[in-house]
Amino acid sequence: MPVIFQSAYAEEFLRSCKRANTELAKKELFLQYLTKVFVRDSAAQALITQLSLGAERAIANIMRGGELRRGRADTQTETVIIEWEKDLAKTGEHAREQLEEYLEGNWRSGQEYRFILIATDGHRWRIYAPDWSRLELGQFDLGGAFKLREVRKFDLTSDTVDAFPLFLDEVLFASSQKAPTLENIQNDFGDTSAAFINSMISLRGCAEDLATQSELQVAFEQWRRFLSVAYGRFDDSPVMFLVHTYLSVFAKLIAYAVITRSPLSDDSDVAEVLNGAAFERLNVERFVEDDFFHWVASEAYLRRLRPMFRELNRRICEYDLTSVKEDILKGVYQELIDLDTRHALGEYYTPDWLCELVVSDLPLTRDSRILDPACGSGSFLRAAVARLRKEHPALGANALAEQVVGIDIHPLSVQIAKTTMLLALGAGVAAAREPVTLHIYLANSLTVPRGTADLFESSFSVSVDNSQHILDIRTIDGPETFDRIVTFCDDMVDRFPEPLPRERFVKLARPGLPAAISDLLIGQLFEVYRSMKRAFDEGRDSIWKFILQNSYKPIFLQGRFDLVIGNPPWLTYAAVSNAEYQTLLKDLSDTYSVTPSRANMPHLEIAAIFLGSGPIDVMCSI
């Protein structure tokens, strides 16, 4: 039932609270107010009854002075803890500390983190949540040292009485499905949410495998390496790897929910969403790849992480996902990508309105091909698709996905940008006659192709499990062919238990690969296959196909774009800590004639190298 919004009740409650001399009197006034305003909402009335019964609840297992003691919460239900104060302006810090104790006691008593934590004096309302960044991986629970931080506030005044019932409905009742706004998604899945904290507790149980399980270990090592090769400085801790894993899982689950407009029904659905089979049935190819976070889809981890998947699915079900109008993942992405990494990568996020404004000025035609070489969460990709769809409604999802392409160096950004792109394509995916492939790649745009190329323009070097290999690219006519040769090597690894001799590999390659592929390249592919096979036999084969197909494929995208758009890394030469990468940047700045004087070299913006890197018809940057 709808909420009855009557400002007179709020004004009466405000006046009465100011006259009340005790916390108990304020609580009683609040319950009376709730009963009047939400009288037609049965779900709200049920919680109001719980709030009435939950007054002065005793809480055990609170650690004080090295001993476990008991406390008494002013109001507690299964989902809400309220600490009432006479004057929050004077005792706000005490109220926060009390909430910390109550949450700790519930946690030590076996309760999951499901609580909305509120400190109030009736007209000042402060919402708190645990600050996860202060928790060490080995102590990722609320039974040890942790702090709460304020995540929302509301002050009831004569000017805000109309908004008070809306605030309470959102915080306490959520009586209707939520709109998928950036703010709502950030609140429910960001770093202070129950979904995030409970998911991290589940993921914590897998942390020990980072040192003992080869498949998970190699994913963690390559995740570290991919960022450190370029920048050398970021939070490469296990906890940050698990944080990125959480966001990757969330992106896949919400993408599935938006496409199907229905929640997952059981655990088998979760498995197929995480391994990509569900998306393939929905006409989307390679939305899910064997990337750094694919380990969660293995049978062993599906069982261990079931509480996490159920928590996320339950929260997603609270949303009306029939219409998604903005980059809803950007807020969570900004919170959960490590701050040091964000600074090291020079990532600053562009608001949706600015992306749309920039795209509106582009000379787009029906056939325009657009590249964002540092796409982040995909905001510019989304804006470009939106304009093309509006001005050329006959363009299908396949054409749009081919024409709008993204590259990013951050492993997590690739999955987030794919999700943003998929949401932007919307219903066009289901209507497509052929499977839709999203062209968003994990690569460093500045080092491709020149940074990857060998001394000869006809070949380049690839790395598989610490082994370097040269590939002759003269007979590779495009990215699709490159995909085929990498997939062939991976298939040979899976198909034959014993390593193939060279002669057998070559014999299988001839009918399995395009006729134009040279004998020289087939011999080189055999060496790549051997490294992939060795990694597989040693339990270290989880991401090599993904790395090869992403990191090197942009070499074959040269000269295919009409426009380049984006927000390049705003990072100075001096801020780069990796000496090898600094040398590369100096070579690139010389090549593109953007090298300043020696005195000003430390202040050279990497964005300037982006702007000078190659002939294109139009480059638009902000």
C-alpha positions as CSV (number, residue, x, y, z in Angstrom):
1,M,0.0,0.0,0.0
2,P,1.2,3.6,-0.6
3,V,2.5,5.7,2.2
4,I,0.3,8.5,3.4
5,F,2.5,11.6,3.3
6,Q,1.1,14.1,5.7
7,S,3.4,16.9,6.7
8,A,1.2,17.8,9.7
9,Y,2.2,14.6,11.4
10,A,5.9,15.3,10.8
11,E,5.6,18.9,12.2
12,E,3.7,17.6,15.2
13,F,6.4,14.9,15.8
14,L,9.2,17.5,15.4
15,R,7.6,19.9,18.0
16,S,6.9,17.0,20.4
17,C,10.5,15.7,20.1
18,K,12.0,19.1,21.0
19,R,9.8,19.2,24.1
20,A,10.6,15.6,25.2
21,N,13.0,15.3,28.1
22,T,13.9,11.6,27.8
23,E,15.1,9.2,25.1
24,L,12.2,6.9,26.0
25,A,9.7,9.7,25.3
26,K,11.3,10.4,21.9
27,K,11.0,6.7,21.0
28,E,7.3,6.5,21.9
29,L,6.6,9.6,19.9
30,F,8.4,8.1,16.9
31,L,6.5,4.9,17.0
32,Q,3.2,6.9,17.2
33,Y,4.3,8.9,14.2
34,L,5.2,5.8,12.2
35,T,1.9,4.1,13.0
36,K,-0.1,7.1,11.7
37,V,1.9,7.8,8.6
38,F,2.3,4.2,7.4
39,V,-1.1,3.0,8.5
40,R,-2.0,1.5,5.0
41,D,1.4,-0.2,4.5
42,S,1.1,-3.7,5.9
43,A,4.9,-4.4,5.5
44,A,5.7,-1.2,7.3
45,Q,3.3,-2.0,10.1
46,A,4.9,-5.4,10.6
47,L,8.3,-3.7,11.1
48,I,6.7,-1.0,13.4
49,T,5.5,-3.9,15.6
50,Q,9.0,-5.3,15.7
51,L,10.4,-1.9,16.6
52,S,7.9,-1.7,19.5
53,L,8.9,-5.2,20.7
54,G,12.6,-4.5,20.1
55,A,12.9,-1.8,22.7
56,E,15.7,-2.1,25.2
57,R,17.1,-5.4,23.8
58,A,20.0,-7.0,25.8
59,I,23.1,-7.8,23.7
60,A,25.8,-10.2,24.9
61,N,29.4,-10.7,23.8
62,I,30.5,-7.1,23.7
63,M,34.3,-6.8,24.3
64,R,35.1,-4.2,27.0
65,G,38.4,-4.1,28.8
66,G,39.5,-7.5,27.5
67,E,36.3,-9.1,28.8
68,L,33.0,-10.1,27.2
69,R,30.1,-8.1,28.7
70,R,26.5,-7.3,28.0
71,G,24.9,-4.1,26.7
72,R,21.4,-2.9,26.0
73,A,20.4,-1.4,22.7
74,D,17.6,1.2,22.8
75,T,15.8,-0.4,19.9
76,Q,16.8,-3.5,17.9
77,T,15.0,-5.8,15.4
78,E,16.3,-8.3,13.0
79,T,17.3,-5.6,10.6
80,V,17.5,-2.3,12.6
81,I,19.4,-1.0,15.5
82,I,18.6,2.5,16.8
83,E,20.5,4.4,19.4
84,W,18.4,7.3,20.8
85,E,20.0,10.4,22.3
86,K,18.6,13.4,24.0
87,D,20.7,15.7,22.0
88,L,22.7,14.2,19.1
89,A,24.7,17.4,18.6
90,K,26.3,16.8,22.0
91,T,26.5,13.0,22.2
92,G,26.8,12.0,18.6
93,E,30.2,10.4,19.1
94,H,29.0,8.4,22.0
95,A,26.0,7.2,20.0
96,R,28.4,6.0,17.2
97,E,30.5,4.1,19.7
98,Q,27.4,2.5,21.2
99,L,26.3,1.3,17.8
100,E,29.8,-0.2,17.2
101,E,29.4,-2.2,20.5
102,Y,25.9,-3.4,19.6
103,L,27.0,-4.5,16.2
104,E,30.1,-6.3,17.6
105,G,28.0,-8.1,20.2
106,N,25.5,-9.3,17.5
107,W,28.3,-10.4,15.3
108,R,30.1,-12.4,18.1
109,S,26.7,-14.0,18.9
110,G,26.5,-15.4,15.4
111,Q,24.3,-12.8,13.7
112,E,24.9,-11.8,10.0
113,Y,25.4,-8.2,9.1
114,R,21.9,-7.2,8.2
115,F,21.5,-4.1,10.2
116,I,20.6,-0.5,9.5
117,L,22.5,1.4,12.2
118,I,20.8,4.7,13.2
119,A,21.7,7.3,15.8
120,T,19.0,9.9,16.4
121,D,17.5,12.4,18.7
122,G,14.3,12.6,16.7
123,H,15.2,15.5,14.5
124,R,18.8,14.6,13.7
125,W,19.1,11.2,11.9
126,R,22.6,9.7,11.2
127,I,23.0,6.4,9.3
128,Y,26.2,4.4,9.9
129,A,27.9,1.4,8.3
130,P,31.3,-0.4,8.9
131,D,34.3,1.1,7.3
132,W,35.7,-2.0,5.5
133,S,39.0,-0.3,4.5
134,R,40.1,-0.4,8.2
135,L,39.7,-4.2,8.4
136,E,42.7,-6.5,7.7
137,L,42.1,-9.6,5.5
138,G,42.8,-12.0,8.4
139,Q,40.3,-10.1,10.6
140,F,37.6,-9.3,8.0
141,D,34.8,-9.6,10.6
142,L,33.0,-7.3,12.9
143,G,34.1,-9.1,16.0
144,G,37.4,-7.3,16.2
145,A,38.7,-3.7,15.8
146,F,36.5,-1.8,13.4
147,K,34.9,1.6,13.0
148,L,31.6,2.8,11.7
149,R,31.4,5.7,9.4
150,E,28.5,8.0,8.6
151,V,26.9,7.1,5.2
152,R,23.8,9.2,5.2
153,K,22.1,12.0,7.2
154,F,18.8,13.7,7.5
155,D,17.8,16.7,9.6
156,L,14.1,17.1,10.3
157,T,13.2,20.8,10.1
158,S,10.1,22.8,9.2
159,D,11.5,22.9,5.6
160,T,12.0,19.1,5.3
161,V,8.8,17.7,6.9
162,D,7.5,16.6,3.4
163,A,10.7,14.6,2.8
164,F,10.8,12.8,6.2
165,P,8.3,10.0,5.3
166,L,10.3,9.4,2.0
167,F,13.5,9.2,4.0
168,L,12.1,6.7,6.5
169,D,10.5,4.6,3.8
170,E,13.8,4.3,2.0
171,V,15.8,3.6,5.1
172,L,13.4,1.3,7.1
173,F,10.8,-0.2,4.8
174,A,11.6,-0.1,1.1
175,S,8.0,-0.8,0.4
176,S,8.3,-0.6,-3.4
177,Q,10.9,-1.7,-5.9
178,K,13.8,0.7,-6.2
179,A,14.8,2.6,-9.3
180,P,18.3,1.5,-10.5
181,T,20.0,4.9,-10.0
182,L,23.7,5.3,-9.5
183,E,23.0,6.5,-5.9
184,N,20.8,3.5,-5.0
185,I,23.2,1.0,-6.5
186,Q,26.1,2.6,-4.7
187,N,24.2,2.4,-1.3
188,D,23.1,-1.2,-1.7
189,F,26.3,-2.7,-3.2
190,G,29.1,-0.3,-2.4
191,D,31.7,-0.4,0.3
192,T,29.4,0.2,3.3
193,S,26.6,-2.1,2.2
194,A,25.6,-5.4,3.8
195,A,25.9,-7.1,0.4
196,F,29.5,-6.1,0.1
197,I,30.6,-6.8,3.7
198,N,28.8,-10.2,3.8
199,S,30.2,-11.1,0.4
200,M,33.7,-10.2,1.5
201,I,33.3,-12.5,4.5
202,S,32.5,-15.4,2.1
203,L,35.4,-14.5,-0.1
204,R,37.7,-14.4,2.9
205,G,37.3,-18.1,3.2
206,C,39.0,-18.6,-0.1
207,A,42.0,-16.3,0.7
208,E,44.2,-19.1,1.9
209,D,44.0,-20.8,-1.5
210,L,45.9,-17.8,-3.0
211,A,49.0,-19.5,-1.8
212,T,48.0,-23.1,-2.1
213,Q,45.7,-23.5,-5.1
214,S,47.5,-23.1,-8.4
215,E,44.6,-21.9,-10.5
216,L,43.5,-19.2,-8.1
217,Q,47.2,-18.4,-7.4
218,V,48.0,-17.7,-11.1
219,A,44.9,-15.5,-11.5
220,F,46.1,-13.5,-8.5
221,E,49.7,-13.3,-9.7
222,Q,48.7,-12.2,-13.2
223,W,46.2,-9.6,-11.8
224,R,49.1,-8.2,-9.9
225,R,51.5,-8.3,-12.8
226,F,49.2,-6.7,-15.3
227,L,49.0,-3.5,-13.4
228,S,52.5,-3.5,-12.0
229,V,54.1,-4.0,-15.5
230,A,52.8,-0.5,-16.4
231,Y,52.7,1.3,-13.1
232,G,54.5,-0.6,-10.5
233,R,52.6,1.0,-7.6
234,F,49.2,-0.1,-6.4
235,D,47.5,-2.0,-3.6
236,D,48.2,-5.6,-4.8
237,S,47.0,-7.2,-1.6
238,P,44.9,-10.3,-1.5
239,V,42.0,-8.3,0.0
240,M,42.0,-5.9,-3.0
241,F,42.0,-8.9,-5.4
242,L,39.0,-10.3,-3.6
243,V,37.3,-6.8,-3.6
244,H,37.7,-6.8,-7.4
245,T,36.4,-10.3,-7.6
246,Y,33.2,-9.2,-5.8
247,L,32.6,-6.4,-8.2
248,S,33.1,-8.7,-11.2
249,V,30.6,-11.1,-9.9
250,F,28.1,-8.3,-9.1
251,A,28.5,-6.9,-12.6
252,K,27.6,-10.3,-14.2
253,L,24.6,-10.9,-12.0
254,I,23.1,-7.5,-12.6
255,A,23.7,-7.7,-16.3
256,Y,21.8,-11.0,-16.4
257,A,19.0,-9.6,-14.4
258,V,18.6,-6.5,-16.7
259,I,18.6,-8.6,-19.8
260,T,16.1,-11.2,-18.6
261,R,14.2,-8.9,-16.3
262,S,13.9,-11.8,-13.8
263,P,15.8,-12.9,-10.8
264,L,17.9,-16.1,-10.7
265,S,15.9,-19.1,-9.7
266,D,18.5,-21.4,-8.2
267,D,22.2,-22.1,-7.8
268,S,22.6,-23.8,-11.2
269,D,21.5,-20.5,-12.8
270,V,24.3,-18.7,-10.9
271,A,26.9,-21.1,-12.2
272,E,25.8,-20.5,-15.8
273,V,25.8,-16.7,-15.3
274,L,29.4,-16.9,-13.9
275,N,30.8,-19.2,-16.5
276,G,29.1,-17.4,-19.4
277,A,26.7,-20.1,-20.6
278,A,23.6,-18.1,-19.7
279,F,24.8,-15.1,-21.7
280,E,25.5,-17.3,-24.7
281,R,22.0,-18.6,-24.6
282,L,20.9,-14.9,-24.5
283,N,22.7,-14.2,-27.7
284,V,25.9,-12.6,-26.2
285,E,29.3,-14.1,-27.0
286,R,32.4,-13.7,-24.8
287,F,30.7,-11.5,-22.3
288,V,32.3,-13.8,-19.7
289,E,35.9,-14.9,-20.4
290,D,38.4,-16.9,-18.4
291,D,39.8,-13.7,-16.9
292,F,41.4,-13.0,-13.5
293,F,38.1,-13.4,-11.7
294,H,36.7,-16.5,-13.5
295,W,37.9,-18.8,-10.7
296,V,34.6,-18.3,-8.8
297,A,32.8,-20.3,-11.5
298,S,34.6,-23.5,-10.7
299,E,32.6,-26.2,-8.9
300,A,34.6,-26.0,-5.6
301,Y,34.1,-22.3,-5.2
302,L,30.5,-22.2,-6.3
303,R,29.7,-24.2,-3.2
304,R,31.8,-22.2,-0.9
305,L,30.6,-18.8,-2.2
306,R,26.9,-19.7,-2.3
307,P,26.0,-17.3,0.5
308,M,27.6,-14.5,-1.5
309,F,25.7,-15.3,-4.6
310,R,22.4,-15.5,-2.8
311,E,23.0,-12.3,-1.0
312,L,23.7,-10.4,-4.2
313,N,20.7,-12.0,-6.0
314,R,18.4,-11.1,-3.1
315,R,19.5,-7.5,-3.2
316,I,19.2,-7.2,-7.0
317,C,15.6,-8.6,-6.8
318,E,14.7,-5.4,-4.9
319,Y,15.1,-3.3,-8.0
320,D,12.9,-2.5,-11.0
321,L,15.3,-3.2,-13.8
322,T,13.0,-2.6,-16.7
323,S,14.7,0.8,-17.4
324,V,18.3,1.6,-16.8
325,K,19.2,5.1,-17.8
326,E,22.7,5.7,-16.5
327,D,26.0,4.2,-15.8
328,I,24.8,2.5,-12.6
329,L,28.0,0.6,-11.9
330,K,30.2,3.7,-11.9
331,G,29.6,4.6,-8.2
332,V,30.4,1.1,-6.9
333,Y,33.4,0.9,-9.2
334,Q,34.8,4.2,-7.9
335,E,34.4,3.1,-4.3
336,L,35.9,-0.4,-4.7
337,I,38.8,0.1,-7.0
338,D,41.7,0.8,-4.7
339,L,42.4,4.5,-4.1
340,D,46.1,4.1,-4.7
341,T,45.5,2.2,-7.9
342,R,43.1,4.9,-9.0
343,H,45.7,7.6,-8.5
344,A,48.5,5.5,-10.1
345,L,46.3,4.9,-13.2
346,G,45.3,8.6,-13.4
347,E,41.7,7.6,-13.3
348,Y,39.2,10.4,-12.8
349,Y,35.6,9.7,-13.5
350,T,33.5,11.6,-16.0
351,P,29.9,12.4,-15.1
352,D,27.3,11.0,-17.4
353,W,26.0,14.4,-18.4
354,L,29.4,15.5,-19.5
355,C,30.0,12.3,-21.6
356,E,26.6,12.9,-23.3
357,L,27.5,16.6,-23.9
358,V,30.9,15.6,-25.5
359,V,29.3,12.9,-27.6
360,S,26.6,15.3,-28.8
361,D,29.3,17.4,-30.5
362,L,30.8,14.6,-32.5
363,P,30.3,14.4,-36.3
364,L,28.7,11.0,-36.0
365,T,27.2,9.2,-39.0
366,R,25.4,5.9,-39.3
367,D,28.7,4.1,-40.0
368,S,31.0,5.9,-37.6
369,R,33.5,3.7,-35.8
370,I,34.4,5.0,-32.3
371,L,37.2,4.0,-29.9
372,D,37.7,4.9,-26.3
373,P,41.3,3.8,-25.5
374,A,41.0,4.3,-21.8
375,C,37.3,3.4,-21.3
376,G,37.2,2.8,-17.5
377,S,33.6,1.8,-16.5
378,G,32.4,2.6,-20.1
379,S,30.6,5.9,-19.7
380,F,31.6,7.2,-23.1
381,L,30.8,3.9,-24.7
382,R,27.3,4.1,-23.2
383,A,26.8,7.7,-24.4
384,A,28.0,6.9,-28.0
385,V,25.6,3.9,-28.2
386,A,22.8,6.0,-26.9
387,R,23.3,8.7,-29.5
388,L,23.7,6.2,-32.4
389,R,20.5,4.4,-31.3
390,K,18.6,7.6,-31.1
391,E,19.7,9.0,-34.5
392,H,19.9,5.7,-36.4
393,P,17.2,3.4,-34.8
394,A,17.7,0.9,-37.6
395,L,21.2,0.1,-36.3
396,G,21.0,-3.3,-34.5
397,A,23.0,-4.5,-31.5
398,N,25.6,-6.3,-33.7
399,A,26.4,-3.1,-35.6
400,L,26.6,-1.0,-32.5
401,A,28.8,-3.5,-30.8
402,E,31.1,-3.5,-33.8
403,Q,31.3,0.2,-34.1
404,V,31.8,1.2,-30.5
405,V,35.1,-0.3,-29.1
406,G,36.9,0.1,-25.7
407,I,40.3,-0.6,-24.3
408,D,41.5,-0.3,-20.7
409,I,44.5,-1.4,-18.8
410,H,42.6,-2.2,-15.5
411,P,41.5,-5.8,-15.3
412,L,38.3,-4.9,-13.5
413,S,37.4,-2.1,-15.9
414,V,37.0,-4.5,-18.8
415,Q,34.2,-6.5,-17.1
416,I,32.5,-3.3,-15.8
417,A,32.7,-1.6,-19.2
418,K,31.3,-4.8,-20.9
419,T,28.4,-4.7,-18.5
420,T,27.8,-1.0,-19.1
421,M,27.8,-1.6,-22.9
422,L,25.5,-4.6,-22.6
423,L,23.0,-2.5,-20.6
424,A,23.3,0.3,-23.2
425,L,22.4,-2.1,-26.0
426,G,19.3,-3.1,-24.1
427,A,16.5,-5.0,-25.9
428,G,18.5,-4.9,-29.1
429,V,20.5,-7.9,-27.9
430,A,17.6,-10.3,-27.8
431,A,16.4,-9.0,-31.2
432,A,19.7,-9.6,-32.9
433,R,19.8,-12.3,-35.6
434,E,23.4,-13.3,-34.8
435,P,25.2,-13.5,-31.5
436,V,26.5,-10.1,-30.2
437,T,30.1,-9.8,-29.3
438,L,31.3,-6.8,-27.2
439,H,34.6,-5.5,-28.4
440,I,36.2,-4.3,-25.1
441,Y,39.8,-5.4,-24.5
442,L,42.3,-5.5,-21.6
443,A,45.4,-3.8,-23.0
444,N,47.6,-0.7,-22.6
445,S,46.7,1.5,-25.5
446,L,50.0,3.4,-25.3
447,T,52.1,0.2,-25.8
448,V,50.0,-1.3,-28.6
449,P,51.3,-1.8,-31.2
450,R,54.6,-0.1,-30.8
451,G,55.3,-1.2,-27.3
452,T,54.5,-4.8,-28.1
453,A,56.0,-5.0,-31.6
454,D,59.3,-6.6,-32.2
455,L,62.1,-4.8,-34.1
456,F,60.4,-6.0,-37.3
457,E,56.9,-4.6,-38.1
458,S,55.9,-8.1,-39.4
459,S,56.2,-9.8,-35.9
460,F,55.5,-9.2,-32.3
461,S,56.3,-10.8,-29.0
462,V,53.7,-12.5,-26.7
463,S,54.2,-13.9,-23.2
464,V,52.6,-17.1,-21.8
465,D,53.4,-18.1,-18.2
466,N,56.8,-16.2,-18.2
467,S,57.8,-17.6,-21.6
468,Q,58.3,-15.2,-24.5
469,H,57.3,-16.1,-28.1
470,I,57.5,-14.4,-31.5
471,L,54.5,-14.4,-33.8
472,D,54.7,-13.5,-37.5
473,I,51.6,-11.4,-38.2
474,R,51.9,-11.1,-42.0
475,T,49.3,-13.8,-42.6
476,I,46.9,-12.7,-39.8
477,D,44.3,-10.6,-41.6
478,G,42.5,-9.3,-38.6
479,P,41.3,-9.7,-35.0
480,E,38.9,-12.5,-35.9
481,T,41.8,-14.6,-37.3
482,F,43.9,-13.9,-34.3
483,D,41.1,-15.1,-32.1
484,R,40.9,-18.3,-34.1
485,I,44.6,-19.1,-33.8
486,V,44.6,-18.5,-30.0
487,T,41.4,-20.6,-29.6
488,F,43.0,-23.4,-31.6
489,C,46.0,-23.6,-29.3
490,D,43.7,-23.6,-26.3
491,D,41.5,-26.3,-27.8
492,M,44.6,-28.5,-28.4
493,V,45.5,-28.1,-24.7
494,D,42.0,-29.3,-23.6
495,R,41.6,-32.0,-26.2
496,F,44.8,-34.1,-25.8
497,P,45.9,-35.2,-22.3
498,E,49.5,-35.8,-23.5
499,P,51.6,-33.0,-25.1
500,L,51.5,-33.1,-28.8
501,P,54.7,-33.5,-30.8
502,R,55.4,-30.8,-33.4
503,E,54.5,-33.0,-36.4
504,R,51.1,-33.9,-34.9
505,F,50.3,-30.3,-34.0
506,V,51.2,-29.1,-37.5
507,K,49.0,-31.8,-39.1
508,L,46.0,-30.8,-37.0
509,A,46.6,-27.1,-37.5
510,R,46.4,-27.1,-41.3
511,P,42.7,-28.0,-41.5
512,G,41.9,-26.2,-38.2
513,L,43.3,-22.8,-39.2
514,P,42.7,-20.4,-42.2
515,A,44.5,-21.6,-45.3
516,A,46.5,-18.3,-45.5
517,I,48.3,-19.0,-42.3
518,S,52.0,-19.5,-43.0
519,D,54.2,-22.5,-42.1
520,L,56.4,-20.1,-40.1
521,L,53.4,-18.9,-38.0
522,I,52.2,-22.5,-37.4
523,G,55.6,-23.4,-36.0
524,Q,55.5,-20.4,-33.7
525,L,52.1,-21.3,-32.6
526,F,53.4,-24.7,-31.6
527,E,55.7,-23.0,-29.1
528,V,52.8,-21.0,-27.7
529,Y,50.8,-24.2,-27.4
530,R,53.6,-25.9,-25.5
531,S,53.7,-23.1,-22.9
532,M,49.9,-23.2,-22.6
533,K,50.0,-27.0,-22.2
534,R,52.8,-26.8,-19.6
535,A,50.8,-24.2,-17.6
536,F,47.7,-26.4,-17.8
537,D,49.6,-29.5,-16.6
538,E,51.0,-27.6,-13.7
539,G,47.5,-26.3,-12.7
540,R,48.3,-22.8,-13.8
541,D,46.1,-22.6,-16.9
542,S,43.2,-20.2,-16.1
543,I,43.7,-17.0,-18.0
544,W,46.3,-17.4,-20.8
545,K,43.7,-17.5,-23.6
546,F,42.1,-14.4,-22.2
547,I,45.4,-12.5,-21.9
548,L,46.5,-13.4,-25.4
549,Q,43.2,-12.5,-27.0
550,N,42.9,-9.2,-25.2
551,S,46.4,-7.8,-24.7
552,Y,47.6,-8.3,-28.3
553,K,44.4,-8.1,-30.3
554,P,44.4,-4.3,-30.4
555,I,47.4,-4.6,-32.8
556,F,44.9,-5.6,-35.4
557,L,42.6,-2.7,-34.8
558,Q,44.9,-0.1,-36.3
559,G,43.3,2.3,-38.8
560,R,39.7,1.0,-38.2
561,F,38.3,4.1,-36.3
562,D,36.9,7.4,-37.4
563,L,36.8,9.0,-34.0
564,V,38.6,8.6,-30.7
565,I,36.9,9.8,-27.5
566,G,37.5,9.5,-23.8
567,N,39.1,10.8,-20.6
568,P,42.8,9.8,-20.9
569,P,44.9,9.1,-17.8
570,W,45.7,12.4,-16.1
571,L,49.0,11.2,-14.7
572,T,52.3,12.9,-14.8
573,Y,55.6,11.4,-15.9
574,A,57.0,11.9,-12.3
575,A,54.1,10.0,-10.8
576,V,55.1,6.8,-12.6
577,S,57.2,4.7,-10.2
578,N,58.2,2.0,-12.7
579,A,61.5,3.0,-14.3
580,E,61.0,0.7,-17.3
581,Y,57.6,2.3,-18.0
582,Q,59.1,5.8,-17.6
583,T,61.6,4.9,-20.4
584,L,58.9,3.7,-22.6
585,L,56.9,6.9,-22.0
586,K,59.9,9.1,-22.9
587,D,60.3,7.1,-26.1
588,L,56.7,7.6,-26.9
589,S,56.7,11.3,-26.1
590,D,59.7,11.7,-28.4
591,T,57.9,9.8,-31.2
592,Y,54.9,12.0,-31.0
593,S,56.9,15.2,-30.5
594,V,55.3,16.1,-27.2
595,T,58.5,15.9,-25.1
596,P,58.9,19.2,-23.0
597,S,62.2,20.6,-21.8
598,R,64.2,18.6,-19.2
599,A,63.0,20.9,-16.4
600,N,59.4,20.3,-17.4
601,M,59.7,16.6,-18.2
602,P,58.5,15.5,-14.7
603,H,55.2,17.4,-15.3
604,L,54.5,15.8,-18.7
605,E,50.9,14.5,-18.7
606,I,50.5,11.0,-20.1
607,A,47.3,12.4,-21.5
608,A,49.5,14.4,-23.9
609,I,50.9,11.2,-25.3
610,F,47.4,9.9,-25.8
611,L,46.5,13.0,-27.7
612,G,49.6,12.7,-29.9
613,S,49.5,9.0,-30.5
614,G,48.6,8.4,-34.2
615,P,46.7,9.8,-37.2
616,I,43.0,9.8,-36.8
617,D,40.2,11.8,-38.5
618,V,38.8,13.2,-35.3
619,M,40.0,13.0,-31.7
620,C,37.8,14.4,-29.0
621,S,39.0,14.4,-25.4
622,I,38.0,16.2,-22.2
